[in-house]
Amino acid sequence: MLGVALLGLAFILVPLLATALRVDWAHFVPLVTDPAALEALGLSLRTAGLSTLVCLLLGVPLAAVLSRAEFPGKRLMRSLVLLPLVVPPVVGGLALLYAFGRFGLLGAPLHALGVEISFSTTAVVLAQAFVSLPYLVLSVEGSLSTTEAGYERVAATLGASPAATWWRVTLPLALPGLLSGTVLAFARCLGEFGATLTFAGNLEGVTRTLPLDIYLVRETDPDSAAALALLLVAVAVLVVGAAHGPWLKPRIRGNAV
């Protein structure tokens, strides 16, 4: 078992090692501090932050409903929520374009009002949120499903309102899953490429995130592409490492009611 586990680890590490060996370390700093690269990295971080916020606003209620409520069609709802996990990102980008593009289902009325979404920074945020939302929902739903619902029943028995029970009992219990899901969603947003390229395009300073910049630079300057790829890997490692850090253990405020 340990040998197979090490083989799996090697399967992940060897390509990363190959990337590190491909980097021109003598010029690494100038390559990754190029103004265009820094602009792309900054755009990636900003849009990933906004996309993660969208995932939180939409994903936490979705996870709560899927973990606590019972209703007809619940399985179908869960399948639809998780659909972006199995649909290729390019297909997701096309779906977003057909929905929010200038001639799309919702984009056409918005265009008539003077609102343009496709091929804008807003489109980057929507594309990233679309592919990342399931990660947050899965993490939070799993955390809520494994927490003891008895605390919530006790709080309700003692007179706590549903809102007070949610904020002061349920949410603290689900905090590890919420934090982990938030970080994983942010990491997925940071690395998004296919849906972003299809729906938002590759406009410098507007939609060209770091993954898109790496793809563009690869055609003309492989050394720069390798350096930028390693930079993105380093940022991703830091983010994913944070997802498995010493998060707060589930706890309930003593004055829940």
N, C-alpha and C positions, 0 to 999 in steps of 0.2 A: 504493500500500500504506500509506504513512504517513497519507494522508488518511482512509482507512477506519479505521486504528488510532485516529486522533484522534476520529473519529466514535463509535467504540466507547467511548472514554474519556469523551466528552461524555455519552453515554447513561447512564453511571454517575454522573457528577458533577452533571449538571443537577438531578436530584431532590434530591440532597444540598444543593445550593445553594439550591433552593427551600425546603427545610426550614430552613436557616439564616436565610433572609430572613423566614420566618414567625415566628421566635422574637422574643419581646418582650425585647430585650437589657437594657432598663432594669430588668427584674425577673428576669433569668436566674438569678442566684445564689440569691435566695430560693426560686425555683421548684424548682431542682435540689437544694437543701439542706433541703427539706421533710422532716420526720421519716419520713413514709410512703415518700417516694422513696428516702431513704437506707436505710431498712430493706429495701426491695425490691432496691436495688442490692447491698447486703450479702448478701442471700440468694442473688442471682444469682451473685455471685463465689464464695461458699462452695460452693454446689451444683455450679457449673461446675468448681471445683477437684476435688471428690470424683468427679464424673462422668468427668473426664479421667483420674483415677487408675484408675477402673474400666476405661476404654478401654485404658490402658497394660497393665493386668494381663491383659486378655483379648485385646487387639489384637496385641501384639508376638508372642506364640506363634502366633496365627493367621497373621500375616504371614510368620513364619519357615517355617511348614509350607507355605504357598502358594508361597513363593519357592524353597525348597530341596528339598522332597519331591516325589516322583512317585508317584501312586496313582490307581486308578480313581475317577472321580467328582470329580476335582480341579476341573474347570470348573464343575460344579454347586455345589461348595462355595464357590467364589469368587463365583458368581452370588448365592448365598444371603447371603453376607457383605455384598455390596454392595446388597442389596435395599432397605435403608432409604434409600438415595440416591434411588430412583425412586418409592418408596411415599409418598403424601402423609402429612405428619406426623400429621394427624388419624387416618388409618387406623392408623398406628403406635401412637398413643395408645389406640385401640380395641383393638388386638391385645394391648397390655400390660394393659389393663383386663380383657379376657377371660382373660388368663393369671394375673394377680396380684390381680384384684379380689376382693371378699368372696366372690363366688360363682364365681370363675374356676377354671381348671384347677388351678393351684397355690395360688391364693388361698384356696379353700375349706378345704383341709387346714391351711393356715397360720392361717386364722381360727379353726379349731377349737382351735388351740394358743395362741390369744390374740395372734397376730401380725397386725397390720393394715398393709398396704402402700399401697393406693390412697388417694388424697386425703391424702397425708402428704408430708413433706419427702423421705422415701426414694423416693416415687413420682416426685418431681421429678428426683432423681439418676438413676433408672432411665430415665426418658423422655429426658433429655439424653444419657445414655450410648448409648441405643438408636440415636438419629439421628446421633450423632457418631462411633461406632466405625468406620464405613467410611472416614472421612477419615484416621484414623490407620493403618488397615490398608493403604490404598492407598499412603500416603507411605512407610511402612516397607518394604512389599513391593517398591515401586519402587526404593528405595535398596539393598535386599539383592540385587535382581535385577541391578543394574548394577555391583555390587562384584565384584572378582576373587576367585573361589572358590579359586584356587590357594593363597592364603595359608592357608586353612583346611586344605587337603590337606597342606601343608608342616608345619603345626602338628601334625596327626594323625600324620604320618610321624615327627616328632621325639618322639612319645610323649605329647602333650597329650591329656587326656581330653576328651570331647565338651563337658562343662561348662566346662572351662578354655578350650577353643577358642571357645565362644560368648561368654564374658565378656571374653576378652582379645584376641580377633581379630575375630570377626564383629560384635559390638556396636560396637566403635570404628569399624569401617568403615561401619556403617549409622547412625552418630550424627547426621549432618546430616538425614537423612530422619526419624529418630526425633524430633529436636527440632522440626523443621518440622511433622510430623504431630501432635505433642503440642500445639503452639500453635494449629494450625488446629482441632483437636478442641475445645480450650478455647473458641475463638472461636465455634464452632458451638453449643456448650453454652450459651454466654452469650446467644445470640440465639434460643434455642429457644422456640417459642410453642405450636404446634398440639398436639403430643403431650403437652406439659405440661398444657395446659388440659383436654384430654380425660381424661387418666389421673389427674392430681393435683388438678385443680380450681383455684379462685382464692381461696384462704383467706389473709387478711392475716396476715403474719408466719410463715406455715407453707409455703404453696406459691405465693404471689404474687411472682413474680420481676419484674424490671424490664420485660420485654416485656409481661407480663400487666398490670402497673400502667399502662403507657402505653395499652394498649387500653381499660382501664377509665376512665382519666382523660379520654381523647379524647371520651367522650360528654358530659362535663359542663364540661370546661375545656380547650379546644383549645390555648390558650397554654402551659399546663403540659405537655400532651402533646408539643408541638413541642420544648419545652426538654428534656424527658426523652428524646425520640427523638434529639436532637442529642447529648446526654450519652452515650447508648448507642453512637451512631455513633463518637464520639470514643474511647471505650474500645475498641471493635472495631478502629478504625484503629491504635491503639497495639499491640493484640495481634497483628493480622495483619502489621503492620510488623515486629514482632519475629520473625515466622516467616521473614522474608526478610533478617534481619540477618546480620552476619558470623559465622556459626556456625563452629565448629571444623572444619577440614578432616579427612576421614577419616585416621585414623592408627592404627598398631598399636603396642602397648607392646613395647619391645625385649626384655623378659623374658617373652614370651608362653608359653614353655615352660620 
